[in-house]
Amino acid sequence: MKLRESHAAEYGEIRDAVRALCAKFDSAYWQKVDEERAYPEAFVDALTKAGWMSALVPEEYGGSGLTLTAASVIMEEITRSGGNAGCCHGQMYNMSTLLRHGSAEQKKTLLPKIAAGELRLQSMGVTEPSAGTDTTRIKTVARRKGDRYVVSGQKVWTSRLQHSELMILLARTTPLAEVRKKSDGMSIFLVDKSKALGKGMTVKPIRNMVNHETNEVFFDGLEIPAGNLIGEEGKGFKYILDGLNAERILIAAECIGDGYWFVDRATKYAQERVVFDRPIGQNQGIQFPIAEAYIEVEAANLMRYKAAALFDARKHCGAEANMAKHLAAKASWEAANVCLQTYGGFGFAAEYDVERKFRETRLYLVAPISTNLIYSYIAEHVLGLPRSF
Ligand SMILES: Cc1cc2nc3c(=O)[nH]c(=O)nc-3n(C[C@H](O)[C@H](O)[C@H](O)COP(=O)(O)OP(=O)(O)OC[C@H]3O[C@@H](n4cnc5c(N)ncnc54)[C@H](O)[C@@H]3O)c2cc1C
């Protein structure tokens, strides 16, 4: 049985190739890494060797020079296959920040190595324990000292750092009290993990609900060469927004993949499971929620493509990226609930993957931006309502 997915024919070659790769990493593989809370190293290696991890790296640096829309198709196919793309999406959204704002020297040094799979740029440290979503209140500071910056502070939920050589770090370079706009005075840096660990940076893993490798990171006098500053000092918040929009769009695509996976699984199970002498899918009480979930995923998919097209055209896409992430995360979560309910008790058994995917897709209503913050963005920036905080 094949679902009629909108846009299923688009990017056909990419879809076929990623599907073929994902088919080698079956349900048993994802269950094992989930159970062991292990990083899916073999999967990420295969993606790297096949060139998908460097999809956004321009051809002149050895990558494929694909668009964010194409990258979102890669992410969608991973979750659509039953896998978890949280292990690899970082490289895609961080790439947008480096490509748009990095210096020629940074690109020349790093991009060929990233394209060759020698380096991973998978990690981004923005969130802090005390600032929460109010990023302008971050307390991590970077002070210029000659040809270096000295960093002190703490990040939380810094994902994939244990499996990445490089991290993009947001730190305050001018105190909040001294800036005109509170989003001014922050800067972004490339942190080379091999030169930072034990020399002012320590990493403490956070065990969490999903198999998502994420950490607390402590900085105590970490020295970063001034050449690792991305773009101009003080403009980091503006730069990182490009990366955050890319992240929202990619995660929307992952949720779309999840949503189709849940609808597909629920549909198959509803056809096969016989109770009271008939397939449970013959009952409208089972059919209708699955149909509704499918409608929601299809609708969210349209906004995902709209947001991705705007991003690729370098147009403003903040509203669309937020709406795509919101609609897709909501749709995949509803589809997850419907799928679990359709499976009844068996939905709770790890061997069917439903409970794992249910946990995995739930994350995206909270991260990378939570629902209320999307509502407040739309209320203020699209509808012109008064700022609430
Ligand atoms: C598994 C995981 C991986 C992550 N990976 C990364 C990463 O790689 N890099 C990184 O920098 N961060 C990462 N994050 C952090 C993530 O982006 C944040 O958790 C998320 O943005 C929410 O921020 P917070 O947890 O600080 O919530 P808070 O800001 O403390 O908010 C808590 C709740 O209050 C609500 N709220 C807050 N203010 C308001 C308001 N004014 N009005 C209404 N409601 C409000 C929020 O919507 C939320 O529901 C990750 C998080 C998780 C769980």
The ligand as an SDF file (V2000), in Angstrom:
LIG
                    3D

 53 58  0  0  0  0  0  0  0  0999 V2000
   16.4480   16.9830   23.1100 C   0  0  0  0  0  0  0  0  0  0  0  0
   16.7150   18.4520   22.9620 C   0  0  0  0  0  0  0  0  0  0  0  0
   17.7200   18.8730   22.0780 C   0  0  0  0  0  0  0  0  0  0  0  0
   18.0280   20.2320   21.9770 C   0  0  0  0  0  0  0  0  0  0  0  0
   19.0720   20.6250   21.1740 N   0  0  0  0  0  0  0  0  0  0  0  0
   19.5100   21.9120   21.2330 C   0  0  0  0  0  0  0  0  0  0  0  0
   20.7100   22.3130   20.5720 C   0  0  0  0  0  0  0  0  0  0  0  0
   21.3630   21.5150   19.8870 O   0  0  0  0  0  0  0  0  0  0  0  0
   21.1430   23.5800   20.7260 N   0  0  0  0  0  0  0  0  0  0  0  0
   20.4720   24.5060   21.4770 C   0  0  0  0  0  0  0  0  0  0  0  0
   20.9260   25.6500   21.5840 O   0  0  0  0  0  0  0  0  0  0  0  0
   19.3000   24.1570   22.1120 N   0  0  0  0  0  0  0  0  0  0  0  0
   18.8190   22.8890   21.9970 C   0  0  0  0  0  0  0  0  0  0  0  0
   17.6590   22.5230   22.6600 N   0  0  0  0  0  0  0  0  0  0  0  0
   16.9520   23.5140   23.4580 C   0  0  0  0  0  0  0  0  0  0  0  0
   15.5720   23.8710   22.9040 C   0  0  0  0  0  0  0  0  0  0  0  0
   15.7140   24.6950   21.7820 O   0  0  0  0  0  0  0  0  0  0  0  0
   14.7920   24.5270   24.0500 C   0  0  0  0  0  0  0  0  0  0  0  0
   14.5610   23.5370   25.0410 O   0  0  0  0  0  0  0  0  0  0  0  0
   13.4870   25.1050   23.5750 C   0  0  0  0  0  0  0  0  0  0  0  0
   13.7090   26.1810   22.7010 O   0  0  0  0  0  0  0  0  0  0  0  0
   12.6410   25.5930   24.7520 C   0  0  0  0  0  0  0  0  0  0  0  0
   13.4140   26.4000   25.5850 O   0  0  0  0  0  0  0  0  0  0  0  0
   13.5060   26.1140   27.1520 P   0  0  0  0  0  0  0  0  0  0  0  0
   13.6590   24.6550   27.3430 O   0  0  0  0  0  0  0  0  0  0  0  0
   14.5450   26.9860   27.7250 O   0  0  0  0  0  0  0  0  0  0  0  0
   12.0780   26.4940   27.6640 O   0  0  0  0  0  0  0  0  0  0  0  0
   11.6470   27.8290   28.4460 P   0  0  0  0  0  0  0  0  0  0  0  0
   12.0580   29.0470   27.6940 O   0  0  0  0  0  0  0  0  0  0  0  0
   12.0870   27.7030   29.8640 O   0  0  0  0  0  0  0  0  0  0  0  0
   10.0670   27.7100   28.3760 O   0  0  0  0  0  0  0  0  0  0  0  0
    9.3510   26.7200   29.1130 C   0  0  0  0  0  0  0  0  0  0  0  0
    7.8900   26.7270   28.6420 C   0  0  0  0  0  0  0  0  0  0  0  0
    7.3340   28.0190   28.8960 O   0  0  0  0  0  0  0  0  0  0  0  0
    6.8070   28.5720   27.6870 C   0  0  0  0  0  0  0  0  0  0  0  0
    7.0510   30.0300   27.7110 N   0  0  0  0  0  0  0  0  0  0  0  0
    8.2150   30.6960   27.9760 C   0  0  0  0  0  0  0  0  0  0  0  0
    8.0100   32.0210   27.8840 N   0  0  0  0  0  0  0  0  0  0  0  0
    6.7120   32.2080   27.5480 C   0  0  0  0  0  0  0  0  0  0  0  0
    5.9000   33.3580   27.2920 C   0  0  0  0  0  0  0  0  0  0  0  0
    6.3940   34.5940   27.3460 N   0  0  0  0  0  0  0  0  0  0  0  0
    4.5970   33.1600   26.9850 N   0  0  0  0  0  0  0  0  0  0  0  0
    4.0560   31.9210   26.9210 C   0  0  0  0  0  0  0  0  0  0  0  0
    4.7930   30.7930   27.1490 N   0  0  0  0  0  0  0  0  0  0  0  0
    6.0860   30.9400   27.4550 C   0  0  0  0  0  0  0  0  0  0  0  0
    7.5560   27.8930   26.5570 C   0  0  0  0  0  0  0  0  0  0  0  0
    6.7950   27.8940   25.3590 O   0  0  0  0  0  0  0  0  0  0  0  0
    7.7490   26.4970   27.1330 C   0  0  0  0  0  0  0  0  0  0  0  0
    6.6180   25.7110   26.8740 O   0  0  0  0  0  0  0  0  0  0  0  0
   17.2920   21.1790   22.7350 C   0  0  0  0  0  0  0  0  0  0  0  0
   16.2700   20.7400   23.5850 C   0  0  0  0  0  0  0  0  0  0  0  0
   15.9820   19.4070   23.7080 C   0  0  0  0  0  0  0  0  0  0  0  0
   14.9060   18.9640   24.6710 C   0  0  0  0  0  0  0  0  0  0  0  0
  1  2  1  0
  2  3  1  0
  2 52  2  0
  3  4  2  0
  4  5  1  0
  4 50  1  0
  5  6  2  0
  6  7  1  0
  6 13  1  0
  7  8  2  0
  7  9  1  0
  9 10  1  0
 10 11  2  0
 10 12  1  0
 12 13  2  0
 13 14  1  0
 14 15  1  0
 14 50  1  0
 15 16  1  0
 16 17  1  0
 16 18  1  0
 18 19  1  0
 18 20  1  0
 20 21  1  0
 20 22  1  0
 22 23  1  0
 23 24  1  0
 24 25  2  0
 24 26  1  0
 24 27  1  0
 27 28  1  0
 28 29  2  0
 28 30  1  0
 28 31  1  0
 31 32  1  0
 32 33  1  0
 33 34  1  0
 33 48  1  0
 34 35  1  0
 35 36  1  0
 35 46  1  0
 36 37  1  0
 36 45  1  0
 37 38  2  0
 38 39  1  0
 39 40  1  0
 39 45  2  0
 40 41  1  0
 40 42  2  0
 42 43  1  0
 43 44  2  0
 44 45  1  0
 46 47  1  0
 46 48  1  0
 48 49  1  0
 50 51  2  0
 51 52  1  0
 52 53  1  0
M  END
$$$$
